[in-house]
């Protein structure tokens, strides 16, 4: 059976209340979704909390899934959860500034690590605005297609491509600087 067939069967099972199918979907998506949240927040505890909330929402909303890209549907919910989190804390700017300061202070300390490039990437990602950072995470970390991202964001694909191009160009400049 292919991955898409397994996913289709798991979705049907979830809609019928089968907890094993729900566990199967969690197994399929937990690491990608956690990575998405972690790259946006830089915080393990917050990422765990948002991931838990995502899977609770999955149980609540699975009946509203009517086909199409399940990845796009699930990451749209994840994106909404992330934005709700930022709004509910009323600290969007403060959260990003604190995260930036923490990462910059970590960057200034000498560090001998095989992961220095990844650390630098994480730091440079915090310097992008939230929208650009999220677009990059949706495309490259969450592995959504340009079409799925454009549909999720309710914008023309050309707009999505242009924004992503600008974000990658800015990130490249930051990484080289």
C-alpha positions in Angstrom: 0.0 0.0 0.0 1.3 3.5 -0.8 1.7 6.3 1.6 -1.3 8.2 0.0 -3.5 5.1 0.4 -2.4 4.7 4.0 -3.2 8.3 4.6 -6.6 8.0 2.9 -7.5 5.0 5.0 -6.3 6.7 8.2 -8.5 9.7 7.4 -11.5 7.6 6.8 -10.8 5.8 10.1 -10.5 9.0 11.9 -13.8 10.3 10.6 -15.3 7.0 11.9 -13.7 7.6 15.4 -10.9 4.9 15.1 -8.2 5.9 17.6 -5.7 3.6 15.9 -6.1 5.7 12.7 -5.7 8.9 14.6 -2.4 7.5 16.1 -1.3 6.6 12.5 -1.8 10.2 11.4 0.0 11.5 14.5 2.9 9.2 13.6 2.9 10.4 10.0 2.9 14.1 10.8 4.2 14.7 14.4 7.8 15.4 13.4 7.0 17.6 10.5 4.5 19.6 12.4 6.7 19.9 15.5 9.6 21.1 13.3 7.3 23.7 11.7 6.3 25.0 15.2 9.9 24.9 16.5 11.3 26.8 13.5 8.6 29.5 14.1 9.0 29.7 17.9 12.5 28.5 18.7 11.0 27.0 21.9 10.6 23.3 22.7 7.9 23.7 25.2 5.8 26.1 23.1 6.3 23.8 20.1 5.1 20.8 22.1 2.1 22.8 23.3 1.1 23.9 19.8 1.6 20.4 18.4 -0.7 19.0 21.1 -3.3 21.7 20.2 -2.9 20.8 16.5 -3.8 17.2 17.1 -6.7 18.1 19.4 -8.0 20.3 16.5 -7.4 17.5 14.1 -9.8 15.3 16.1 -12.4 18.1 16.3 -12.2 19.1 12.6 -11.5 15.9 10.7 -15.1 15.8 9.6 -14.6 19.1 7.8 -11.8 17.7 5.6 -13.4 17.3 2.2 -10.5 16.1 0.1 -7.7 17.8 -1.6 -4.3 18.2 -0.1 -4.4 16.8 3.5 -0.9 18.4 4.1 -2.2 21.8 3.1 -5.4 21.4 5.2 -3.4 20.3 8.2 -0.7 23.0 7.9 -3.5 25.6 7.5 -4.8 24.6 10.9 -1.2 24.6 12.2 -0.7 28.1 10.8 -4.0 29.3 12.4 -2.9 27.8 15.8 0.4 29.6 15.6 -1.2 32.9 14.8 -3.8 32.4 17.5 -0.9 31.7 19.9 0.8 35.0 19.0 -2.5 37.0 19.2 -3.5 35.4 22.5 -0.2 36.4 24.1 -0.4 39.9 22.6 3.3 39.7 22.4 4.1 39.1 18.8 6.7 41.7 18.6 8.1 41.1 22.1 8.3 37.3 21.4 10.3 37.8 18.3 12.6 40.4 19.9 13.2 38.1 22.9 13.9 35.1 20.7 16.2 37.2 18.5 18.2 38.4 21.6 18.5 34.9 23.0 19.7 33.5 19.7 22.1 36.4 19.1 23.5 36.0 22.6 24.0 32.3 21.9 25.7 33.1 18.6 28.2 35.5 20.2 29.4 32.8 22.5 32.2 30.7 20.9 30.7 27.4 19.9 32.4 24.4 18.4 29.7 22.3 16.8 28.9 20.4 13.7 25.7 22.3 13.7 27.1 25.8 13.4 25.6 26.4 10.0 22.1 25.2 11.2 22.5 27.5 14.3 23.4 30.4 12.0 20.4 29.6 9.8 18.1 29.6 12.8 19.4 33.0 13.9 19.1 34.5 10.5 15.5 33.2 10.2 14.6 35.2 13.2 15.7 38.3 11.4 13.1 37.8 8.7 9.6 39.1 9.3 7.1 36.4 10.5 5.4 36.2 7.1 8.6 35.5 5.2 9.8 33.0 7.8 6.5 31.1 7.8 6.5 30.9 4.0 10.0 29.5 4.0 9.1 27.0 6.7 5.9 25.9 4.9 7.8 25.4 1.6 11.1 23.8 2.7 10.5 22.3 6.2 6.8 21.3 5.9 7.3 20.3 2.3 4.2 21.9 0.9 4.0 22.8 -2.8 3.7 26.4 -4.0 0.2 25.6 -5.0 -0.8 24.3 -1.6 0.8 27.3 0.1 -1.0 29.7 -2.2 -4.4 28.0 -1.6 -3.8 27.9 2.1 -3.0 31.6 2.2 -5.8 32.5 -0.3 -3.5 34.4 -2.6 -2.4 33.9 -6.2 0.5 31.5 -6.8 2.5 34.3 -8.3 2.2 36.3 -5.2 3.4 33.3 -3.1 6.3 32.7 -5.4 7.4 36.4 -5.4 7.2 36.6 -1.6 9.1 33.3 -1.2 11.7 34.5 -3.7 12.2 37.8 -1.8 12.4 35.9 1.5 15.0 33.5 0.2 17.0 36.4 -1.3 17.0 38.2 2.1 17.9 35.0 4.0 20.8 34.4 1.5 22.1 37.9 2.1 21.9 37.4 5.9 23.7 34.1 5.7 26.5 35.5 3.6 26.8 38.7 5.6 
